[in-house]
Amino acid sequence: MDLEKHPAAPAAAAAPAPAELRASDADRDRIAQILSDALAEGRLTAEEHSERLDSLYALKTVGELDTLVRDLPAAPGAPAPSPAAQAPVGASAGPEETVVAVCSSSARRGRWRPGPRTRAVSVMGDITIDLTEAVFEQQVTEINVTCVLGNVEVLVPENVTLRGYGSGVLGNFEVRGEGGATDPQAPVVIVRGFALLGNIEARPKLGARLVDLALKLRKRLEG
C-alpha cells in the first residue's frame, strides 16, 4: 500500500457565468437583429435604435449586450412574441444578395429593390452600390463589405439614416453623414466592412432624397 502523501490537486477554476463571457460577432449580430426587428415593429424609435446600436459595439460581455434588448420580445427570458410579431417587416425573408468584383467592376444602381442583407466582395475590383433610387421594402438594410486591394462605394439618399461599423488594415473604412438630419421614419442603412489595402466609403449623395418616405413606410408598417 502506498502511504506516501501527495499534495491535493488544485481546484479547477470556476467557469465564468454565461453573462460574463466575452461577446462574439455572432452575439452582436443576434442583438442587432433584435433591435432591427423592434425598429420595424415600431417598438423603438429611430433615435432609440441608433443609441442602442451605437452602444452595441462598445460593450464587451454577453450580459451587457442583453441589457440592450431586455425590454424587447425576443430578449432572453422575455415572453414569446405573437405569430404576427414573429415575421416583422424588417426581418430577412430571402437569401442574401452578393455583389462580387474580382479584377473587374460591378454596380447596383437605378430603380432596384435591395434585400435586407447584401454582401459585397471586392478583390482588386471596383464596386458601386447606389441606393439613391432604390425601393426599400424593409426598415433596416445591412451591407457587409470585404475589400482587398479594391474600392467599394455605397451611396444613400440624404434622408436615410446611415450607420457604419468597420476597420481597415493598410486601408480605409469611412462612413460620412452619420448623425445628420434624417426623417425619423426613414430606412436605416448599416454598412459593416473590412478593408485590406483597399478603400470602403459610404456617404449620402447630395440632392438625392426619397420623396414621401415617412408616409409610404407608415402605410407599409400598418399593413
Backbone as CSV, one residue per row, in Angstrom:
resi,resn,N_x,N_y,N_z,CA_x,CA_y,CA_z,C_x,C_y,C_z
1,MET,0.871,-1.202,0.000,0.000,0.000,0.000,0.894,1.234,0.000
2,ASP,0.595,2.146,-0.879,1.378,3.370,-0.975,0.829,4.385,0.007
3,LEU,1.615,4.628,1.076,1.166,5.587,2.093,1.756,6.962,1.877
4,GLU,2.472,7.124,0.781,3.095,8.435,0.528,2.013,9.483,0.300
5,LYS,2.203,10.571,0.953,1.211,11.638,0.843,1.487,12.459,-0.411
6,HIS,0.424,12.749,-1.095,0.542,13.579,-2.298,-0.245,14.863,-2.072
7,PRO,0.291,15.980,-2.555,-0.455,17.233,-2.389,-1.767,17.185,-3.146
8,ALA,-2.758,17.744,-2.538,-4.086,17.759,-3.174,-4.023,18.556,-4.467
9,ALA,-4.727,18.053,-5.472,-4.774,18.761,-6.756,-5.516,20.075,-6.586
10,PRO,-4.999,21.134,-7.208,-5.676,22.415,-7.074,-7.068,22.362,-7.678
11,ALA,-7.982,23.032,-7.033,-9.364,23.058,-7.532,-9.414,23.758,-8.879
12,ALA,-10.201,23.201,-9.761,-10.341,23.813,-11.085,-11.000,25.174,-10.960
13,ALA,-10.501,26.098,-11.757,-11.081,27.444,-11.729,-12.533,27.398,-12.183
14,ALA,-13.355,28.098,-11.455,-14.779,28.114,-11.791,-14.983,28.757,-13.159
15,ALA,-15.811,28.129,-13.979,-16.100,28.674,-15.301,-16.919,29.946,-15.154
16,PRO,-16.661,30.938,-15.990,-17.434,32.174,-15.886,-18.895,31.944,-16.234
17,ALA,-19.747,32.693,-15.589,-21.175,32.610,-15.899,-21.397,33.049,-17.344
18,PRO,-22.451,32.527,-18.001,-22.686,32.897,-19.401,-22.728,34.406,-19.632
19,ALA,-23.318,35.130,-18.690,-23.425,36.580,-18.863,-22.074,37.279,-18.789
20,GLU,-21.070,36.599,-18.208,-19.756,37.209,-18.060,-18.823,36.890,-19.220
21,LEU,-19.257,36.031,-20.131,-18.417,35.676,-21.272,-18.237,36.858,-22.210
22,ARG,-17.083,36.916,-22.840,-16.838,37.961,-23.830,-17.766,37.748,-25.033
23,ALA,-18.340,38.810,-25.524,-19.290,38.728,-26.634,-18.557,38.442,-27.942
24,SER,-19.155,37.602,-28.766,-18.608,37.268,-30.077,-19.328,38.085,-31.155
25,ASP,-18.837,37.973,-32.394,-19.519,38.637,-33.512,-20.931,38.092,-33.674
26,ALA,-21.094,36.783,-33.457,-22.435,36.185,-33.575,-23.372,36.734,-32.505
27,ASP,-22.858,36.970,-31.287,-23.681,37.558,-30.224,-24.139,38.954,-30.620
28,ARG,-23.225,39.733,-31.179,-23.584,41.099,-31.596,-24.577,41.084,-32.757
29,ASP,-24.398,40.150,-33.690,-25.347,40.045,-34.805,-26.741,39.690,-34.296
30,ARG,-26.798,38.822,-33.284,-28.103,38.428,-32.709,-28.806,39.632,-32.093
31,ILE,-28.068,40.434,-31.328,-28.662,41.612,-30.692,-29.047,42.652,-31.745
32,ALA,-28.197,42.824,-32.764,-28.512,43.785,-33.822,-29.792,43.405,-34.546
33,GLN,-30.027,42.090,-34.743,-31.251,41.645,-35.413,-32.477,41.922,-34.546
34,ILE,-32.359,41.709,-33.232,-33.482,42.001,-32.329,-33.820,43.487,-32.371
35,LEU,-32.785,44.333,-32.379,-33.011,45.779,-32.437,-33.642,46.178,-33.765
36,SER,-33.181,45.562,-34.859,-33.746,45.869,-36.175,-35.218,45.493,-36.237
37,ASP,-35.547,44.307,-35.710,-36.944,43.870,-35.715,-37.805,44.807,-34.863
38,ALA,-37.267,45.255,-33.729,-38.025,46.149,-32.850,-38.278,47.490,-33.523
39,LEU,-37.300,47.969,-34.283,-37.482,49.221,-35.023,-38.566,49.062,-36.077
40,ALA,-38.530,47.936,-36.811,-39.518,47.701,-37.866,-40.928,47.571,-37.306
41,GLU,-41.061,47.010,-36.094,-42.371,46.824,-35.478,-42.879,48.087,-34.784
42,GLY,-42.043,49.114,-34.690,-42.446,50.338,-34.013,-42.244,50.303,-32.508
43,ARG,-41.529,49.296,-31.998,-41.269,49.216,-30.553,-40.165,50.188,-30.139
44,LEU,-39.279,50.525,-31.074,-38.229,51.502,-30.836,-38.350,52.622,-31.860
45,THR,-38.054,53.834,-31.435,-37.975,54.937,-32.391,-36.623,54.866,-33.088
46,ALA,-36.470,55.634,-34.163,-35.190,55.652,-34.874,-34.070,56.135,-33.962
47,GLU,-34.386,57.115,-33.076,-33.369,57.633,-32.165,-32.951,56.576,-31.143
48,GLU,-33.936,55.843,-30.595,-33.618,54.788,-29.629,-32.814,53.666,-30.295
49,HIS,-33.204,53.304,-31.508,-32.471,52.271,-32.230,-31.030,52.699,-32.464
50,SER,-30.838,53.961,-32.860,-29.489,54.460,-33.122,-28.630,54.449,-31.864
51,GLU,-29.204,54.873,-30.739,-28.454,54.916,-29.484,-28.025,53.515,-29.056
52,ARG,-28.940,52.554,-29.148,-28.610,51.186,-28.723,-27.618,50.537,-29.683
53,LEU,-27.764,50.814,-30.963,-26.848,50.237,-31.936,-25.439,50.776,-31.739
54,ASP,-25.330,52.061,-31.406,-24.010,52.638,-31.141,-23.362,51.995,-29.919
55,SER,-24.182,51.664,-28.911,-23.649,51.027,-27.700,-23.243,49.579,-27.957
56,LEU,-23.879,48.946,-28.938,-23.684,47.524,-29.186,-22.219,47.165,-29.393
57,TYR,-21.478,48.020,-30.107,-20.100,47.674,-30.457,-19.086,48.208,-29.442
58,ALA,-19.594,48.845,-28.379,-18.706,49.298,-27.315,-18.738,48.357,-26.118
59,LEU,-19.832,47.598,-25.962,-19.969,46.688,-24.831,-19.143,45.420,-25.060
60,LYS,-18.726,44.783,-23.948,-17.764,43.685,-24.050,-18.338,42.295,-23.755
61,THR,-19.306,42.191,-22.845,-19.772,40.872,-22.415,-21.188,40.583,-22.906
62,VAL,-21.544,39.290,-22.870,-22.883,38.869,-23.298,-23.949,39.496,-22.404
63,GLY,-23.677,39.563,-21.105,-24.641,40.156,-20.186,-24.895,41.623,-20.494
64,GLU,-23.832,42.361,-20.841,-24.001,43.779,-21.176,-24.817,43.938,-22.453
65,LEU,-24.602,43.052,-23.426,-25.392,43.115,-24.664,-26.873,42.869,-24.398
66,ASP,-27.158,41.907,-23.509,-28.551,41.563,-23.229,-29.320,42.715,-22.597
67,THR,-28.607,43.633,-21.917,-29.308,44.780,-21.324,-29.908,45.686,-22.397
68,LEU,-29.364,45.631,-23.618,-29.866,46.485,-24.692,-31.227,46.031,-25.199
69,VAL,-31.566,44.753,-24.974,-32.828,44.218,-25.512,-33.710,43.635,-24.415
70,ARG,-33.412,43.965,-23.166,-34.143,43.371,-22.042,-35.630,43.692,-22.089
71,ASP,-36.003,44.835,-22.680,-37.411,45.233,-22.725,-38.081,44.885,-24.054
72,LEU,-37.451,43.999,-24.854,-37.992,43.641,-26.166,-38.413,42.174,-26.190
73,PRO,-39.389,41.803,-27.028,-39.945,40.444,-27.002,-38.941,39.333,-27.239
74,ALA,-37.959,39.549,-28.102,-37.019,38.476,-28.433,-35.864,38.378,-27.460
75,ALA,-35.864,39.195,-26.397,-34.772,39.172,-25.433,-34.796,37.880,-24.614
76,PRO,-33.635,37.440,-24.072,-33.607,36.231,-23.238,-34.541,36.369,-22.046
77,GLY,-35.445,35.381,-21.857,-36.359,35.397,-20.722,-37.618,36.196,-20.948
78,ALA,-37.740,36.856,-22.105,-38.945,37.643,-22.373,-40.048,36.746,-22.895
79,PRO,-41.326,37.172,-22.767,-42.427,36.361,-23.285,-42.292,36.146,-24.773
80,ALA,-42.715,34.988,-25.265,-42.639,34.708,-26.699,-43.557,35.652,-27.453
81,PRO,-43.111,36.204,-28.591,-43.949,37.106,-29.361,-45.084,36.366,-30.042
82,SER,-46.106,37.107,-30.400,-47.240,36.527,-31.104,-46.808,36.120,-32.504
83,PRO,-47.577,35.219,-33.178,-47.200,34.804,-34.532,-47.037,35.970,-35.483
84,ALA,-47.869,37.016,-35.325,-47.753,38.169,-36.217,-46.454,38.892,-36.009
85,ALA,-45.953,38.874,-34.759,-44.713,39.595,-34.475,-43.493,38.797,-34.842
86,GLN,-43.664,37.501,-35.145,-42.507,36.685,-35.456,-42.013,36.898,-36.869
87,ALA,-42.758,37.599,-37.701,-42.318,37.887,-39.060,-42.406,39.374,-39.315
88,PRO,-41.576,40.201,-38.655,-41.632,41.640,-38.812,-41.181,42.084,-40.185
89,VAL,-41.558,43.333,-40.487,-41.213,43.887,-41.791,-39.721,43.902,-41.992
90,GLY,-38.934,44.156,-40.924,-37.502,44.301,-41.080,-36.745,43.002,-41.079
91,ALA,-37.411,41.867,-40.906,-36.699,40.594,-40.832,-36.311,40.126,-42.215
92,SER,-35.223,39.353,-42.264,-34.761,38.807,-43.528,-35.674,37.674,-43.960
93,ALA,-36.218,37.765,-45.187,-37.141,36.745,-45.656,-36.589,35.982,-46.850
94,GLY,-35.422,36.359,-47.340,-34.887,35.719,-48.526,-33.384,35.572,-48.433
95,PRO,-32.782,34.997,-49.483,-31.340,34.791,-49.471,-30.588,36.116,-49.533
96,GLU,-29.356,36.086,-49.058,-28.515,37.272,-49.086,-28.027,37.519,-50.506
97,GLU,-28.177,38.752,-50.982,-27.679,39.092,-52.318,-26.179,39.341,-52.247
98,THR,-25.449,38.899,-53.259,-23.999,39.043,-53.270,-23.557,39.791,-54.519
99,VAL,-22.686,40.778,-54.313,-22.081,41.530,-55.411,-20.581,41.283,-55.350
100,VAL,-20.006,40.760,-56.438,-18.596,40.385,-56.445,-17.872,41.067,-57.601
101,ALA,-16.667,41.561,-57.321,-15.811,42.117,-58.368,-14.388,41.628,-58.121
102,VAL,-13.885,40.768,-59.021,-12.519,40.262,-58.932,-11.778,40.728,-60.185
103,CYS,-10.871,41.662,-59.993,-10.145,42.258,-61.127,-11.132,42.797,-62.171
104,SER,-12.235,43.347,-61.691,-13.272,43.844,-62.589,-14.081,44.898,-61.834
105,SER,-15.221,45.287,-62.395,-16.099,46.252,-61.734,-17.520,45.713,-61.732
106,SER,-18.281,46.113,-60.724,-19.675,45.691,-60.604,-20.458,46.807,-59.932
107,ALA,-21.739,46.925,-60.283,-22.540,48.020,-59.725,-23.994,47.596,-59.573
108,ARG,-24.638,48.166,-58.557,-26.091,48.085,-58.383,-26.573,49.523,-58.302
109,ARG,-27.381,49.924,-59.238,-27.871,51.304,-59.244,-29.197,51.375,-59.978
110,GLY,-29.819,52.567,-59.916,-31.097,52.755,-60.581,-32.257,52.325,-59.691
111,ARG,-33.385,51.947,-60.322,-34.602,51.574,-59.606,-34.551,50.088,-59.277
112,TRP,-33.916,49.738,-58.153,-33.797,48.338,-57.783,-34.271,48.144,-56.350
113,ARG,-34.511,46.907,-55.977,-35.048,46.576,-54.654,-33.999,45.810,-53.849
114,PRO,-33.235,46.499,-53.012,-32.235,45.799,-52.203,-32.902,44.915,-51.159
115,GLY,-32.331,43.759,-50.907,-32.848,42.882,-49.869,-32.404,43.357,-48.500
116,PRO,-32.847,42.680,-47.444,-32.441,43.071,-46.093,-30.934,43.003,-45.892
117,ARG,-30.274,42.083,-46.607,-28.823,41.935,-46.483,-28.186,41.809,-47.857
118,THR,-27.111,42.573,-48.049,-26.330,42.499,-49.277,-24.866,42.345,-48.902
119,ARG,-24.183,41.402,-49.536,-22.745,41.209,-49.296,-21.977,41.661,-50.533
120,ALA,-20.962,42.498,-50.313,-20.118,42.969,-51.402,-18.691,42.490,-51.154
121,VAL,-18.103,41.838,-52.170,-16.735,41.332,-52.073,-15.938,41.879,-53.252
122,SER,-14.906,42.650,-52.940,-14.060,43.237,-53.972,-12.629,42.776,-53.774
123,VAL,-12.079,42.120,-54.801,-10.668,41.724,-54.793,-10.027,42.343,-56.031
124,MET,-9.277,43.396,-55.824,-8.669,44.148,-56.930,-9.742,44.585,-57.928
125,GLY,-10.911,44.950,-57.393,-12.007,45.386,-58.245,-12.723,46.593,-57.669
126,ASP,-13.677,47.130,-58.427,-14.456,48.295,-58.016,-15.931,47.917,-57.936
127,ILE,-16.576,48.286,-56.821,-17.999,48.035,-56.638,-18.690,49.327,-56.241
128,THR,-19.818,49.597,-56.871,-20.669,50.733,-56.503,-22.053,50.206,-56.151
129,ILE,-22.503,50.529,-54.947,-23.863,50.202,-54.524,-24.583,51.517,-54.311
130,ASP,-25.438,51.854,-55.267,-26.123,53.143,-55.273,-27.582,52.930,-54.865
131,LEU,-27.938,53.420,-53.674,-29.288,53.257,-53.137,-30.143,54.513,-53.302
132,THR,-29.660,55.483,-54.063,-30.368,56.761,-54.138,-31.710,56.659,-54.855
133,GLU,-31.889,55.653,-55.719,-33.169,55.459,-56.394,-33.783,54.113,-56.032
134,ALA,-33.253,53.482,-55.007,-33.716,52.146,-54.635,-35.096,52.196,-53.991
135,VAL,-35.813,51.071,-54.086,-37.111,50.912,-53.438,-36.891,50.054,-52.192
136,PHE,-36.983,50.677,-51.022,-36.750,49.967,-49.769,-38.026,49.243,-49.341
137,GLU,-37.941,47.936,-49.155,-39.094,47.150,-48.728,-38.975,46.702,-47.278
138,GLN,-37.958,47.179,-46.556,-37.764,46.866,-45.149,-37.177,48.087,-44.465
139,GLN,-37.339,48.138,-43.146,-36.871,49.286,-42.395,-35.346,49.322,-42.303
140,VAL,-34.712,48.155,-42.158,-33.265,48.094,-41.952,-32.624,47.307,-43.088
141,THR,-31.624,47.899,-43.720,-30.860,47.261,-44.792,-29.404,47.196,-44.379
142,GLU,-28.828,46.001,-44.397,-27.434,45.815,-43.997,-26.589,45.481,-45.220
143,ILE,-25.427,46.126,-45.296,-24.471,45.863,-46.370,-23.152,45.454,-45.730
144,ASN,-22.722,44.224,-45.979,-21.477,43.696,-45.430,-20.430,43.673,-46.529
145,VAL,-19.307,44.354,-46.288,-18.309,44.564,-47.329,-16.971,43.961,-46.926
146,THR,-16.362,43.240,-47.853,-14.978,42.785,-47.729,-14.222,43.307,-48.938
147,CYS,-13.156,44.057,-48.684,-12.440,44.714,-49.772,-10.943,44.451,-49.636
148,VAL,-10.349,43.828,-50.649,-8.910,43.545,-50.672,-8.324,44.154,-51.939
149,LEU,-7.472,45.155,-51.785,-6.832,45.815,-52.934,-7.867,46.322,-53.935
150,GLY,-9.006,46.786,-53.408,-10.060,47.266,-54.286,-10.717,48.519,-53.743
151,ASN,-11.882,48.817,-54.287,-12.616,50.016,-53.879,-14.112,49.723,-53.888
152,VAL,-14.782,50.078,-52.790,-16.233,49.879,-52.683,-16.861,51.188,-52.234
153,GLU,-17.866,51.646,-52.973,-18.558,52.892,-52.649,-20.046,52.602,-52.460
154,VAL,-20.616,53.107,-51.352,-22.035,52.961,-51.062,-22.645,54.355,-50.995
155,LEU,-23.669,54.603,-51.800,-24.343,55.902,-51.840,-25.775,55.738,-51.354
156,VAL,-26.236,56.665,-50.503,-27.602,56.614,-49.980,-28.253,57.980,-50.138
157,PRO,-29.601,58.041,-50.130,-30.283,59.332,-50.143,-29.966,60.132,-48.885
158,GLU,-30.123,61.438,-48.967,-29.803,62.316,-47.839,-30.660,62.046,-46.614
159,ASN,-31.922,61.663,-46.819,-32.826,61.500,-45.674,-32.934,60.058,-45.195
160,VAL,-31.918,59.249,-45.467,-31.824,57.894,-44.936,-30.822,57.896,-43.787
161,THR,-31.124,57.159,-42.724,-30.208,57.065,-41.587,-29.072,56.109,-41.939
162,LEU,-27.831,56.599,-41.858,-26.662,55.823,-42.246,-25.805,55.530,-41.025
163,ARG,-25.433,54.254,-40.856,-24.577,53.836,-39.753,-23.452,52.966,-40.306
164,GLY,-22.257,53.080,-39.705,-21.124,52.307,-40.186,-20.302,51.709,-39.063
165,TYR,-19.861,50.458,-39.260,-19.023,49.764,-38.284,-18.001,48.945,-39.066
166,GLY,-16.735,49.316,-38.961,-15.731,48.576,-39.712,-14.330,49.060,-39.416
167,SER,-13.370,48.521,-40.150,-11.966,48.867,-39.933,-11.180,48.570,-41.196
168,GLY,-9.934,49.034,-41.197,-9.054,48.783,-42.323,-7.650,48.475,-41.851
169,VAL,-6.961,47.623,-42.593,-5.551,47.332,-42.350,-4.783,47.791,-43.583
170,LEU,-3.988,48.823,-43.411,-3.333,49.481,-44.539,-4.363,49.857,-45.604
171,GLY,-5.547,50.165,-45.112,-6.649,50.533,-45.995,-7.541,51.555,-45.303
172,ASN,-8.705,51.808,-45.879,-9.578,52.859,-45.367,-11.017,52.366,-45.284
173,PHE,-11.644,52.603,-44.128,-13.082,52.380,-43.966,-13.663,53.695,-43.466
174,GLU,-14.550,54.293,-44.239,-15.075,55.613,-43.887,-16.564,55.698,-44.190
175,VAL,-17.325,56.155,-43.197,-18.752,56.393,-43.370,-19.013,57.849,-43.038
176,ARG,-19.467,58.595,-44.016,-19.734,60.026,-43.821,-21.231,60.276,-43.747
177,GLY,-21.607,61.309,-42.990,-23.017,61.670,-42.900,-23.754,61.016,-41.769
178,GLU,-23.051,60.286,-40.873,-23.719,59.703,-39.715,-24.178,60.813,-38.778
179,GLY,-25.369,60.649,-38.230,-25.866,61.623,-37.270,-26.464,62.861,-37.905
180,GLY,-26.577,62.887,-39.250,-27.176,64.033,-39.913,-28.687,64.053,-39.752
181,ALA,-29.314,65.112,-40.212,-30.764,65.258,-40.114,-31.434,64.275,-41.066
182,THR,-32.206,63.349,-40.520,-32.905,62.359,-41.331,-34.356,62.290,-40.907
183,ASP,-35.180,61.739,-41.790,-36.584,61.512,-41.479,-36.662,60.430,-40.399
184,PRO,-37.372,60.668,-39.285,-37.432,59.653,-38.226,-38.043,58.339,-38.680
185,GLN,-38.823,58.333,-39.760,-39.406,57.102,-40.292,-38.601,56.534,-41.452
186,ALA,-37.420,57.102,-41.710,-36.621,56.692,-42.863,-36.009,55.315,-42.659
187,PRO,-35.703,54.626,-43.757,-34.954,53.379,-43.647,-33.596,53.621,-42.992
188,VAL,-33.057,52.580,-42.400,-31.728,52.626,-41.788,-30.808,51.745,-42.623
189,VAL,-29.696,52.301,-43.084,-28.709,51.541,-43.843,-27.471,51.367,-42.962
190,ILE,-27.128,50.113,-42.686,-25.979,49.794,-41.850,-24.896,49.195,-42.746
191,VAL,-23.723,49.819,-42.735,-22.593,49.328,-43.532,-21.543,48.771,-42.582
192,ARG,-21.250,47.477,-42.742,-20.181,46.837,-41.968,-19.105,46.397,-42.939
193,GLY,-17.839,46.646,-42.590,-16.823,46.282,-43.571,-15.431,46.132,-43.021
194,PHE,-14.589,45.491,-43.845,-13.172,45.335,-43.543,-12.397,45.560,-44.837
195,ALA,-11.421,46.468,-44.776,-10.623,46.795,-45.947,-9.164,46.428,-45.698
196,LEU,-8.591,45.610,-46.571,-7.173,45.260,-46.527,-6.522,45.843,-47.782
197,LEU,-5.699,46.868,-47.590,-5.064,47.550,-48.721,-6.109,48.021,-49.730
198,GLY,-7.281,48.378,-49.200,-8.364,48.817,-50.069,-9.107,49.987,-49.463
199,ASN,-10.215,50.364,-50.090,-10.982,51.525,-49.653,-12.474,51.200,-49.648
200,ILE,-13.120,51.480,-48.512,-14.575,51.352,-48.390,-15.111,52.706,-47.956
201,GLU,-16.029,53.243,-48.714,-16.599,54.559,-48.395,-18.107,54.530,-48.563
202,ALA,-18.836,55.026,-47.543,-20.293,55.144,-47.606,-20.653,56.592,-47.290
203,ARG,-21.567,57.155,-48.057,-21.925,58.563,-47.847,-23.273,58.870,-48.486
204,PRO,-23.954,59.943,-47.986,-25.165,60.409,-48.657,-24.798,61.114,-49.965
205,LYS,-25.657,60.984,-50.946,-25.455,61.677,-52.210,-26.234,62.984,-52.169
206,LEU,-25.525,64.087,-52.272,-26.154,65.405,-52.150,-27.244,65.587,-53.199
207,GLY,-28.394,66.049,-52.743,-29.510,66.311,-53.641,-30.429,65.131,-53.872
208,ALA,-30.014,63.955,-53.431,-30.849,62.761,-53.628,-31.670,62.512,-52.368
209,ARG,-32.990,62.492,-52.508,-33.869,62.275,-51.361,-35.003,61.345,-51.763
210,LEU,-35.470,60.561,-50.803,-36.652,59.741,-51.016,-37.876,60.584,-50.697
211,VAL,-38.779,60.733,-51.649,-39.937,61.602,-51.501,-41.070,60.856,-50.801
212,ASP,-41.767,61.556,-49.900,-42.909,60.982,-49.168,-42.523,59.680,-48.467
213,LEU,-41.313,59.641,-47.990,-40.795,58.416,-47.392,-41.559,58.021,-46.136
214,ALA,-41.810,58.974,-45.252,-42.476,58.670,-43.980,-43.870,58.089,-44.217
215,LEU,-44.622,58.687,-45.138,-45.987,58.220,-45.413,-45.976,56.804,-45.977
216,LYS,-45.089,56.535,-46.932,-45.028,55.210,-47.552,-44.666,54.132,-46.528
217,LEU,-43.678,54.422,-45.692,-43.257,53.430,-44.708,-44.318,53.210,-43.636
218,ARG,-45.016,54.292,-43.242,-46.043,54.160,-42.226,-47.183,53.277,-42.735
219,LYS,-47.570,53.452,-44.004,-48.623,52.622,-44.581,-48.189,51.165,-44.649
220,ARG,-46.898,50.927,-44.984,-46.399,49.562,-45.089,-46.380,48.892,-43.725
221,LEU,-45.953,49.631,-42.694,-45.887,49.067,-41.350,-47.261,48.784,-40.773
222,GLU,-48.251,49.599,-41.171,-49.619,49.406,-40.671,-50.343,48.305,-41.433
223,GLY,-49.697,47.780,-42.475,-50.255,46.638,-43.198,-51.163,46.968,-44.334
